[in-house]
Amino acid sequence: MALQRNLPLGVLHNSYNSKTTLASFCNFPLFFGSFFLFSPTINVVAITKNCQDKSEAWDKPKFRIFKFLSMKRIELLFFLCILLCTQSCKKDLSNSTNQSVSEIEFNVSTNPYNYIGTLHNDLLDDLYVNKEYFESIDDVITEAKVYYNFNAVENEIISCIEDVQLNMDENPYKLLSLSVEDLYLQNKFSSNTKLRLNQFASIIENSLILIDTASINEYLSNAEMGIIINSIISEMESLETVCMSDTNIPENEKLVVLSTISVGKNSLAYWHQVLTNENHPYHNDLVSFSGSYKTNGLNIKKFLQGLLIVGSADAVGALIGAVGGMLPTNIAICDGILSTITAIGLLT
């Protein structure tokens, strides 16, 4: 209800009732306290009303000034109260909007290498600060050196990027399984480890195919996208639990499997956040990257598939780093760099 100037007392009372209703939904205690704090002002208006009933003319200067000042204070009071109530309502509306976005949910992990996935996400945050200046892969590597010392494994990281480039060119959908096969043929790990890695690759690759064929359209909400990503991560976590207790995986190869899974699931959570947050520094990069790959579906399918392909590239970075004997921190650096250059379109 709009504020009115020079309200009679009766109209003022009705206006107060209207605003009390609004306040009851937004911030009634604050409004109620403010009303009684300034109650003397309203009493003054009542006194001037009584004077008018006793035929004391309103045209006396002291009453005109007194009425003007009193009514101005009342209008200011209601303006401030409405402003406070509006801000409170906006805050509540903002909270309810945020709740419509499905958050990524992780189970409590006992994976001893789960921190590698977290380090990977931290590096992505470090690198986006100056990403607008990245024109080549060397630029990304140089920027990463600002935060981390990986001179000892720089050549291995460059080799990893080249290997991923070859498999990306062959088939981005099968990026992880192609890398697993290449490394197995180089005798980098046992057949049991290969089995588990291929199971992990299947989770991503089957999801890519399913998204292509499923009834997904451009109107899929952020919450619905979150449900899809949560479902994929849940599958990853189930496999992770199996792998931790699998005695057929040699102990010296547990790092290979578990670090790959850790990076894969943390990467999906990170890039889901990028996709659903239009203000994220990587958002436009991910959208552009997703559009560069041909799919059978509409744009939302491309975005989801782009997210999964970037996540797959991250997992490959962890895999190659682990089989190359890198320390866990260097594994995170390797896949973090690979993730960045993939998302911003330098891996072409």
TAQUI-V495120 format. One record per backbone hydrogen bond with DSSP energy under -0.5 kcal/mol. NH is the residue of the N-H (numbers start at 1). CO is the residue of the C=O. Records with the same first field share a line. If there is no record, write none. Layout:
NH->CO + CO
This chain:
12->8
13->9
14->10
15->11
16->12
17->13
18->14
19->15
20->16
21->17
22->18
23->19
24->20
25->21 + 22
26->22
27->23
28->23
31->27
32->28
33->29
34->30
35->31
36->32
37->33
38->34
39->36
41->38
42->38
43->39
44->40
45->41
46->42
47->43
48->44
49->45
50->46
51->47
52->48
53->49
54->50
55->52
56->51
57->55
60->57
63->60
64->60
65->61
66->62
67->63
68->64
69->65
70->66
71->67
72->68
73->69
74->70
75->71
76->72
77->73
78->74
79->75
80->76
81->77
82->78
83->79
84->80
85->81
86->82
87->83
88->84
89->85
90->86
91->87
92->88
93->89
94->90
95->91
96->92
97->93
98->94
99->95
100->96 + 97
101->98
102->100
103->101
106->104
114->111
116->113
117->113 + 114
118->114
119->115
120->116
121->117
122->118
123->119
124->120
125->121
126->122
127->123
128->124
129->126
130->127
131->128
133->130
134->131
135->133
140->136
141->137
142->138
143->139
144->140
145->141
146->142 + 143
147->143 + 144
148->144
150->148
153->150
154->151
157->153
158->154
159->155
160->156
161->157
162->158
163->159
164->160
165->161
166->162
167->163
168->164
169->165
170->166
171->167
174->171
175->172
178->174
179->175
180->176
181->177
182->178
183->179
184->180
185->181
186->182
187->184
188->183
194->190
195->191
196->192
197->193
198->194
199->195
200->196
201->197
202->198
203->199
204->200
205->201
206->202
207->203
208->204
209->205
210->206
211->207
212->208
213->209
214->210
216->214
220->217
225->221
226->222
227->223
228->224
229->225
230->226
231->227
232->228
233->229
234->230
235->231
236->232
237->233
238->234
239->235
240->236
241->237
242->238
243->239
244->240
245->241 + 242
246->243
247->245
249->246
250->248
253->250
254->250 + 251
257->253
258->254
259->255
260->256
261->257
262->258
263->259
264->260
265->261
266->262
267->263
268->264
269->265
270->266
271->267
272->268
273->269
274->270
275->271
276->272
277->273
278->276
280->277
283->280
286->282
287->283
288->284
289->285
290->286
291->287
292->288 + 289
293->290
301->298
302->298
303->299
304->300
305->301
306->302
307->303
308->304
309->305
310->306
311->307
312->308
313->309
314->310
315->311
316->312
317->313
318->314
319->315
320->316
321->317
322->318
323->319
324->320
325->322
326->321
331->327
332->328
333->329
334->330
335->331
336->332
337->333
338->334
339->335
340->336
341->337
342->338
343->339
344->340
345->342
346->341
347->341
348->346
